[in-house]
């Protein structure tokens, strides 16, 4: 894998966040400083809805 400047994780809940970060760290050897997790609403509505709304913003920023 080529070195990325930053990896952005957009997830629905803590379980998805933990899975993605552990996979990147242990599976691909990504430096934890290169991973950014977008804060998600804990217990405030649908996680799927949150991801769908944030996805377009994150894609535009990329």
PDB file of N, CA, C and O in Angstrom:
ATOM      1  N   UNK A   1       0.840  -1.178   0.000  1.00  0.00           N
ATOM      2  CA  UNK A   1       0.000   0.000   0.000  1.00  0.00           C
ATOM      3  C   UNK A   1       0.882   1.238   0.000  1.00  0.00           C
ATOM      4  O   UNK A   1       1.852   1.314   0.755  1.00  0.00           O
ATOM      5  N   UNK A   2       0.552   2.201  -0.838  1.00  0.00           N
ATOM      6  CA  UNK A   2       1.304   3.442  -0.845  1.00  0.00           C
ATOM      7  C   UNK A   2       0.965   4.242   0.406  1.00  0.00           C
ATOM      8  O   UNK A   2      -0.084   4.037   1.018  1.00  0.00           O
ATOM      9  N   UNK A   3       1.842   5.137   0.776  1.00  0.00           N
ATOM     10  CA  UNK A   3       1.620   5.924   1.986  1.00  0.00           C
ATOM     11  C   UNK A   3       0.610   7.029   1.705  1.00  0.00           C
ATOM     12  O   UNK A   3       0.775   7.816   0.773  1.00  0.00           O
ATOM     13  N   UNK A   4      -0.420   7.077   2.510  1.00  0.00           N
ATOM     14  CA  UNK A   4      -1.437   8.117   2.398  1.00  0.00           C
ATOM     15  C   UNK A   4      -1.161   9.179   3.447  1.00  0.00           C
ATOM     16  O   UNK A   4      -0.626   8.881   4.515  1.00  0.00           O
ATOM     17  N   UNK A   5      -1.522  10.408   3.146  1.00  0.00           N
ATOM     18  CA  UNK A   5      -1.287  11.468   4.120  1.00  0.00           C
ATOM     19  C   UNK A   5      -2.285  11.383   5.264  1.00  0.00           C
ATOM     20  O   UNK A   5      -1.949  11.672   6.412  1.00  0.00           O
ATOM     21  N   UNK A   6      -3.516  10.984   4.949  1.00  0.00           N
ATOM     22  CA  UNK A   6      -4.514  10.843   6.006  1.00  0.00           C
ATOM     23  C   UNK A   6      -5.627   9.920   5.525  1.00  0.00           C
ATOM     24  O   UNK A   6      -6.054   9.993   4.372  1.00  0.00           O
ATOM     25  N   UNK A   7      -6.086   9.061   6.411  1.00  0.00           N
ATOM     26  CA  UNK A   7      -7.209   8.171   6.121  1.00  0.00           C
ATOM     27  C   UNK A   7      -8.370   8.630   6.983  1.00  0.00           C
ATOM     28  O   UNK A   7      -8.241   8.737   8.202  1.00  0.00           O
ATOM     29  N   UNK A   8      -9.501   8.900   6.353  1.00  0.00           N
ATOM     30  CA  UNK A   8     -10.681   9.384   7.056  1.00  0.00           C
ATOM     31  C   UNK A   8     -11.662   8.230   7.200  1.00  0.00           C
ATOM     32  O   UNK A   8     -12.028   7.587   6.216  1.00  0.00           O
ATOM     33  N   UNK A   9     -12.086   7.974   8.439  1.00  0.00           N
ATOM     34  CA  UNK A   9     -13.060   6.915   8.712  1.00  0.00           C
ATOM     35  C   UNK A   9     -14.389   7.564   9.061  1.00  0.00           C
ATOM     36  O   UNK A   9     -14.486   8.352  10.002  1.00  0.00           O
ATOM     37  N   UNK A  10     -15.400   7.224   8.294  1.00  0.00           N
ATOM     38  CA  UNK A  10     -16.754   7.710   8.519  1.00  0.00           C
ATOM     39  C   UNK A  10     -17.598   6.484   8.844  1.00  0.00           C
ATOM     40  O   UNK A  10     -17.847   5.649   7.975  1.00  0.00           O
ATOM     41  N   UNK A  11     -18.038   6.375  10.100  1.00  0.00           N
ATOM     42  CA  UNK A  11     -18.725   5.154  10.519  1.00  0.00           C
ATOM     43  C   UNK A  11     -19.983   5.472  11.329  1.00  0.00           C
ATOM     44  O   UNK A  11     -20.206   6.600  11.768  1.00  0.00           O
ATOM     45  N   UNK A  12     -20.802   4.418  11.506  1.00  0.00           N
ATOM     46  CA  UNK A  12     -22.086   4.572  12.187  1.00  0.00           C
ATOM     47  C   UNK A  12     -21.979   4.503  13.705  1.00  0.00           C
ATOM     48  O   UNK A  12     -22.741   5.168  14.408  1.00  0.00           O
ATOM     49  N   UNK A  13     -21.036   3.701  14.224  1.00  0.00           N
ATOM     50  CA  UNK A  13     -20.968   3.512  15.672  1.00  0.00           C
ATOM     51  C   UNK A  13     -19.570   3.082  16.102  1.00  0.00           C
ATOM     52  O   UNK A  13     -18.672   2.929  15.274  1.00  0.00           O
ATOM     53  N   UNK A  14     -19.402   2.890  17.392  1.00  0.00           N
ATOM     54  CA  UNK A  14     -18.109   2.544  17.980  1.00  0.00           C
ATOM     55  C   UNK A  14     -17.583   1.204  17.462  1.00  0.00           C
ATOM     56  O   UNK A  14     -16.379   1.055  17.254  1.00  0.00           O
ATOM     57  N   UNK A  15     -18.460   0.240  17.256  1.00  0.00           N
ATOM     58  CA  UNK A  15     -18.025  -1.076  16.774  1.00  0.00           C
ATOM     59  C   UNK A  15     -17.398  -0.981  15.391  1.00  0.00           C
ATOM     60  O   UNK A  15     -16.369  -1.605  15.133  1.00  0.00           O
ATOM     61  N   UNK A  16     -18.006  -0.208  14.504  1.00  0.00           N
ATOM     62  CA  UNK A  16     -17.446  -0.027  13.168  1.00  0.00           C
ATOM     63  C   UNK A  16     -16.121   0.737  13.228  1.00  0.00           C
ATOM     64  O   UNK A  16     -15.183   0.431  12.492  1.00  0.00           O
ATOM     65  N   UNK A  17     -16.060   1.722  14.106  1.00  0.00           N
ATOM     66  CA  UNK A  17     -14.821   2.487  14.265  1.00  0.00           C
ATOM     67  C   UNK A  17     -13.679   1.580  14.719  1.00  0.00           C
ATOM     68  O   UNK A  17     -12.584   1.626  14.158  1.00  0.00           O
ATOM     69  N   UNK A  18     -13.933   0.764  15.725  1.00  0.00           N
ATOM     70  CA  UNK A  18     -12.903  -0.129  16.251  1.00  0.00           C
ATOM     71  C   UNK A  18     -12.454  -1.138  15.193  1.00  0.00           C
ATOM     72  O   UNK A  18     -11.260  -1.402  15.058  1.00  0.00           O
ATOM     73  N   UNK A  19     -13.399  -1.698  14.448  1.00  0.00           N
ATOM     74  CA  UNK A  19     -13.056  -2.658  13.403  1.00  0.00           C
ATOM     75  C   UNK A  19     -12.153  -2.010  12.353  1.00  0.00           C
ATOM     76  O   UNK A  19     -11.115  -2.565  11.992  1.00  0.00           O
ATOM     77  N   UNK A  20     -12.552  -0.840  11.869  1.00  0.00           N
ATOM     78  CA  UNK A  20     -11.802  -0.178  10.800  1.00  0.00           C
ATOM     79  C   UNK A  20     -10.407   0.240  11.271  1.00  0.00           C
ATOM     80  O   UNK A  20      -9.427   0.015  10.559  1.00  0.00           O
ATOM     81  N   UNK A  21     -10.303   0.839  12.449  1.00  0.00           N
ATOM     82  CA  UNK A  21      -8.999   1.293  12.916  1.00  0.00           C
ATOM     83  C   UNK A  21      -8.060   0.119  13.203  1.00  0.00           C
ATOM     84  O   UNK A  21      -6.875   0.182  12.879  1.00  0.00           O
ATOM     85  N   UNK A  22      -8.578  -0.939  13.803  1.00  0.00           N
ATOM     86  CA  UNK A  22      -7.725  -2.105  14.072  1.00  0.00           C
ATOM     87  C   UNK A  22      -7.277  -2.776  12.785  1.00  0.00           C
ATOM     88  O   UNK A  22      -6.132  -3.215  12.680  1.00  0.00           O
ATOM     89  N   UNK A  23      -8.171  -2.858  11.805  1.00  0.00           N
ATOM     90  CA  UNK A  23      -7.812  -3.448  10.526  1.00  0.00           C
ATOM     91  C   UNK A  23      -6.703  -2.645   9.857  1.00  0.00           C
ATOM     92  O   UNK A  23      -5.738  -3.216   9.349  1.00  0.00           O
ATOM     93  N   UNK A  24      -6.839  -1.328   9.856  1.00  0.00           N
ATOM     94  CA  UNK A  24      -5.828  -0.484   9.221  1.00  0.00           C
ATOM     95  C   UNK A  24      -4.492  -0.571   9.948  1.00  0.00           C
ATOM     96  O   UNK A  24      -3.443  -0.651   9.309  1.00  0.00           O
ATOM     97  N   UNK A  25      -4.523  -0.556  11.277  1.00  0.00           N
ATOM     98  CA  UNK A  25      -3.290  -0.595  12.056  1.00  0.00           C
ATOM     99  C   UNK A  25      -2.590  -1.947  11.960  1.00  0.00           C
ATOM    100  O   UNK A  25      -1.394  -2.007  11.676  1.00  0.00           O
ATOM    101  N   UNK A  26      -3.326  -3.028  12.195  1.00  0.00           N
ATOM    102  CA  UNK A  26      -2.706  -4.355  12.255  1.00  0.00           C
ATOM    103  C   UNK A  26      -2.612  -5.017  10.887  1.00  0.00           C
ATOM    104  O   UNK A  26      -1.619  -5.683  10.595  1.00  0.00           O
ATOM    105  N   UNK A  27      -3.619  -4.849  10.051  1.00  0.00           N
ATOM    106  CA  UNK A  27      -3.639  -5.506   8.751  1.00  0.00           C
ATOM    107  C   UNK A  27      -2.741  -4.840   7.737  1.00  0.00           C
ATOM    108  O   UNK A  27      -2.050  -5.520   6.979  1.00  0.00           O
ATOM    109  N   UNK A  28      -2.739  -3.510   7.711  1.00  0.00           N
ATOM    110  CA  UNK A  28      -1.954  -2.784   6.723  1.00  0.00           C
ATOM    111  C   UNK A  28      -0.779  -2.022   7.312  1.00  0.00           C
ATOM    112  O   UNK A  28       0.024  -1.458   6.570  1.00  0.00           O
ATOM    113  N   UNK A  29      -0.666  -1.997   8.633  1.00  0.00           N
ATOM    114  CA  UNK A  29       0.453  -1.308   9.266  1.00  0.00           C
ATOM    115  C   UNK A  29       0.395   0.205   9.142  1.00  0.00           C
ATOM    116  O   UNK A  29       1.431   0.866   9.060  1.00  0.00           O
ATOM    117  N   UNK A  30      -0.800   0.748   9.127  1.00  0.00           N
ATOM    118  CA  UNK A  30      -0.970   2.199   9.007  1.00  0.00           C
ATOM    119  C   UNK A  30      -0.659   2.851  10.351  1.00  0.00           C
ATOM    120  O   UNK A  30      -1.075   2.366  11.403  1.00  0.00           O
ATOM    121  N   UNK A  31       0.069   3.942  10.299  1.00  0.00           N
ATOM    122  CA  UNK A  31       0.396   4.709  11.492  1.00  0.00           C
ATOM    123  C   UNK A  31      -0.896   5.300  12.073  1.00  0.00           C
ATOM    124  O   UNK A  31      -1.679   5.892  11.330  1.00  0.00           O
ATOM    125  N   UNK A  32      -1.137   5.154  13.375  1.00  0.00           N
ATOM    126  CA  UNK A  32      -2.366   5.700  13.979  1.00  0.00           C
ATOM    127  C   UNK A  32      -2.540   7.204  13.770  1.00  0.00           C
ATOM    128  O   UNK A  32      -3.667   7.697  13.768  1.00  0.00           O
ATOM    129  N   UNK A  33      -1.457   7.925  13.596  1.00  0.00           N
ATOM    130  CA  UNK A  33      -1.556   9.367  13.362  1.00  0.00           C
ATOM    131  C   UNK A  33      -2.124   9.698  11.985  1.00  0.00           C
ATOM    132  O   UNK A  33      -2.577  10.818  11.748  1.00  0.00           O
ATOM    133  N   UNK A  34      -2.100   8.724  11.080  1.00  0.00           N
ATOM    134  CA  UNK A  34      -2.611   8.941   9.727  1.00  0.00           C
ATOM    135  C   UNK A  34      -4.103   8.660   9.627  1.00  0.00           C
ATOM    136  O   UNK A  34      -4.687   8.803   8.554  1.00  0.00           O
ATOM    137  N   UNK A  35      -4.730   8.261  10.739  1.00  0.00           N
ATOM    138  CA  UNK A  35      -6.150   7.913  10.736  1.00  0.00           C
ATOM    139  C   UNK A  35      -6.943   8.998  11.449  1.00  0.00           C
ATOM    140  O   UNK A  35      -6.617   9.393  12.568  1.00  0.00           O
ATOM    141  N   UNK A  36      -7.995   9.475  10.777  1.00  0.00           N
ATOM    142  CA  UNK A  36      -8.892  10.449  11.395  1.00  0.00           C
ATOM    143  C   UNK A  36     -10.297   9.880  11.386  1.00  0.00           C
ATOM    144  O   UNK A  36     -10.804   9.487  10.335  1.00  0.00           O
ATOM    145  N   UNK A  37     -10.930   9.835  12.551  1.00  0.00           N
ATOM    146  CA  UNK A  37     -12.299   9.342  12.668  1.00  0.00           C
ATOM    147  C   UNK A  37     -13.221  10.543  12.814  1.00  0.00           C
ATOM    148  O   UNK A  37     -13.053  11.364  13.715  1.00  0.00           O
ATOM    149  N   UNK A  38     -14.199  10.636  11.915  1.00  0.00           N
ATOM    150  CA  UNK A  38     -15.189  11.713  11.999  1.00  0.00           C
ATOM    151  C   UNK A  38     -16.095  11.409  13.185  1.00  0.00           C
ATOM    152  O   UNK A  38     -16.672  10.323  13.247  1.00  0.00           O
ATOM    153  N   UNK A  39     -16.237  12.342  14.131  1.00  0.00           N
ATOM    154  CA  UNK A  39     -17.091  12.083  15.298  1.00  0.00           C
ATOM    155  C   UNK A  39     -18.529  11.789  14.881  1.00  0.00           C
ATOM    156  O   UNK A  39     -19.098  12.490  14.044  1.00  0.00           O
ATOM    157  N   UNK A  40     -19.102  10.765  15.462  1.00  0.00           N
ATOM    158  CA  UNK A  40     -20.458  10.357  15.125  1.00  0.00           C
ATOM    159  C   UNK A  40     -21.370  10.638  16.311  1.00  0.00           C
ATOM    160  O   UNK A  40     -20.910  10.703  17.451  1.00  0.00           O
ATOM    161  N   UNK A  41     -22.675  10.807  16.040  1.00  0.00           N
ATOM    162  CA  UNK A  41     -23.610  11.129  17.131  1.00  0.00           C
ATOM    163  C   UNK A  41     -23.898   9.896  17.977  1.00  0.00           C
ATOM    164  O   UNK A  41     -24.537   8.954  17.507  1.00  0.00           O
ATOM    165  N   UNK A  42     -23.444   9.898  19.185  1.00  0.00           N
ATOM    166  CA  UNK A  42     -23.638   8.757  20.071  1.00  0.00           C
ATOM    167  C   UNK A  42     -25.036   8.805  20.682  1.00  0.00           C
ATOM    168  O   UNK A  42     -25.316   9.641  21.540  1.00  0.00           O
ATOM    169  N   UNK A  43     -25.914   7.901  20.235  1.00  0.00           N
ATOM    170  CA  UNK A  43     -27.265   7.823  20.780  1.00  0.00           C
ATOM    171  C   UNK A  43     -28.200   8.917  20.322  1.00  0.00           C
ATOM    172  O   UNK A  43     -29.239   9.144  20.942  1.00  0.00           O
ATOM    173  N   UNK A  44     -27.850   9.602  19.245  1.00  0.00           N
ATOM    174  CA  UNK A  44     -28.686  10.706  18.753  1.00  0.00           C
ATOM    175  C   UNK A  44     -29.143  10.419  17.331  1.00  0.00           C
ATOM    176  O   UNK A  44     -28.648  11.036  16.388  1.00  0.00           O
ATOM    177  N   UNK A  45     -30.061   9.510  17.166  1.00  0.00           N
ATOM    178  CA  UNK A  45     -30.610   9.231  15.852  1.00  0.00           C
ATOM    179  C   UNK A  45     -29.884   8.110  15.128  1.00  0.00           C
ATOM    180  O   UNK A  45     -29.078   7.386  15.711  1.00  0.00           O
ATOM    181  N   UNK A  46     -30.186   7.989  13.867  1.00  0.00           N
ATOM    182  CA  UNK A  46     -29.673   6.907  13.044  1.00  0.00           C
ATOM    183  C   UNK A  46     -28.233   7.157  12.612  1.00  0.00           C
ATOM    184  O   UNK A  46     -27.904   8.226  12.097  1.00  0.00           O
ATOM    185  N   UNK A  47     -27.384   6.164  12.827  1.00  0.00           N
ATOM    186  CA  UNK A  47     -25.997   6.265  12.379  1.00  0.00           C
ATOM    187  C   UNK A  47     -25.903   6.234  10.873  1.00  0.00           C
ATOM    188  O   UNK A  47     -25.045   6.894  10.286  1.00  0.00           O
ATOM    189  N   UNK A  48     -26.784   5.468  10.239  1.00  0.00           N
ATOM    190  CA  UNK A  48     -26.791   5.392   8.776  1.00  0.00           C
ATOM    191  C   UNK A  48     -27.118   6.755   8.175  1.00  0.00           C
ATOM    192  O   UNK A  48     -26.486   7.182   7.208  1.00  0.00           O
ATOM    193  N   UNK A  49     -28.107   7.436   8.749  1.00  0.00           N
ATOM    194  CA  UNK A  49     -28.478   8.773   8.285  1.00  0.00           C
ATOM    195  C   UNK A  49     -27.299   9.730   8.412  1.00  0.00           C
ATOM    196  O   UNK A  49     -27.035  10.516   7.502  1.00  0.00           O
ATOM    197  N   UNK A  50     -26.602   9.668   9.516  1.00  0.00           N
ATOM    198  CA  UNK A  50     -25.440  10.519   9.761  1.00  0.00           C
ATOM    199  C   UNK A  50     -24.379  10.297   8.689  1.00  0.00           C
ATOM    200  O   UNK A  50     -23.839  11.260   8.145  1.00  0.00           O
ATOM    201  N   UNK A  51     -24.078   9.043   8.383  1.00  0.00           N
ATOM    202  CA  UNK A  51     -23.056   8.722   7.392  1.00  0.00           C
ATOM    203  C   UNK A  51     -23.462   9.239   6.019  1.00  0.00           C
ATOM    204  O   UNK A  51     -22.636   9.806   5.304  1.00  0.00           O
ATOM    205  N   UNK A  52     -24.710   9.053   5.646  1.00  0.00           N
ATOM    206  CA  UNK A  52     -25.173   9.502   4.332  1.00  0.00           C
ATOM    207  C   UNK A  52     -25.074  11.021   4.186  1.00  0.00           C
ATOM    208  O   UNK A  52     -24.748  11.521   3.109  1.00  0.00           O
ATOM    209  N   UNK A  53     -25.354  11.756   5.267  1.00  0.00           N
ATOM    210  CA  UNK A  53     -25.262  13.220   5.215  1.00  0.00           C
ATOM    211  C   UNK A  53     -23.811  13.689   5.148  1.00  0.00           C
ATOM    212  O   UNK A  53     -23.491  14.619   4.408  1.00  0.00           O
ATOM    213  N   UNK A  54     -22.935  13.050   5.917  1.00  0.00           N
ATOM    214  CA  UNK A  54     -21.530  13.469   5.985  1.00  0.00           C
ATOM    215  C   UNK A  54     -20.717  13.023   4.773  1.00  0.00           C
ATOM    216  O   UNK A  54     -19.694  13.630   4.457  1.00  0.00           O
ATOM    217  N   UNK A  55     -21.159  11.971   4.097  1.00  0.00           N
ATOM    218  CA  UNK A  55     -20.384  11.410   2.995  1.00  0.00           C
ATOM    219  C   UNK A  55     -20.133  12.429   1.906  1.00  0.00           C
ATOM    220  O   UNK A  55     -19.007  12.537   1.419  1.00  0.00           O
ATOM    221  N   UNK A  56     -21.147  13.179   1.508  1.00  0.00           N
ATOM    222  CA  UNK A  56     -20.963  14.157   0.438  1.00  0.00           C
ATOM    223  C   UNK A  56     -20.005  15.273   0.852  1.00  0.00           C
ATOM    224  O   UNK A  56     -19.210  15.745   0.039  1.00  0.00           O
ATOM    225  N   UNK A  57     -20.081  15.694   2.116  1.00  0.00           N
ATOM    226  CA  UNK A  57     -19.175  16.750   2.596  1.00  0.00           C
ATOM    227  C   UNK A  57     -17.724  16.269   2.590  1.00  0.00           C
ATOM    228  O   UNK A  57     -16.821  16.989   2.163  1.00  0.00           O
ATOM    229  N   UNK A  58     -17.514  15.044   3.068  1.00  0.00           N
ATOM    230  CA  UNK A  58     -16.158  14.493   3.117  1.00  0.00           C
ATOM    231  C   UNK A  58     -15.609  14.257   1.709  1.00  0.00           C
ATOM    232  O   UNK A  58     -14.419  14.456   1.467  1.00  0.00           O
ATOM    233  N   UNK A  59     -16.464  13.836   0.787  1.00  0.00           N
ATOM    234  CA  UNK A  59     -16.025  13.609  -0.586  1.00  0.00           C
ATOM    235  C   UNK A  59     -15.631  14.922  -1.253  1.00  0.00           C
ATOM    236  O   UNK A  59     -14.649  14.973  -1.993  1.00  0.00           O
ATOM    237  N   UNK A  60     -16.389  15.976  -0.994  1.00  0.00           N
ATOM    238  CA  UNK A  60     -16.054  17.290  -1.558  1.00  0.00           C
ATOM    239  C   UNK A  60     -14.742  17.818  -0.983  1.00  0.00           C
ATOM    240  O   UNK A  60     -13.938  18.416  -1.698  1.00  0.00           O
ATOM    241  N   UNK A  61     -14.533  17.591   0.312  1.00  0.00           N
ATOM    242  CA  UNK A  61     -13.301  18.054   0.952  1.00  0.00           C
ATOM    243  C   UNK A  61     -12.091  17.306   0.397  1.00  0.00           C
ATOM    244  O   UNK A  61     -10.994  17.858   0.309  1.00  0.00           O
ATOM    245  N   UNK A  62     -12.303  16.042   0.023  1.00  0.00           N
ATOM    246  CA  UNK A  62     -11.209  15.239  -0.518  1.00  0.00           C
ATOM    247  C   UNK A  62     -10.834  15.734  -1.878  1.00  0.00           C
ATOM    248  O   UNK A  62      -9.928  15.187  -2.505  1.00  0.00           O
TER     249      UNK A  62
END
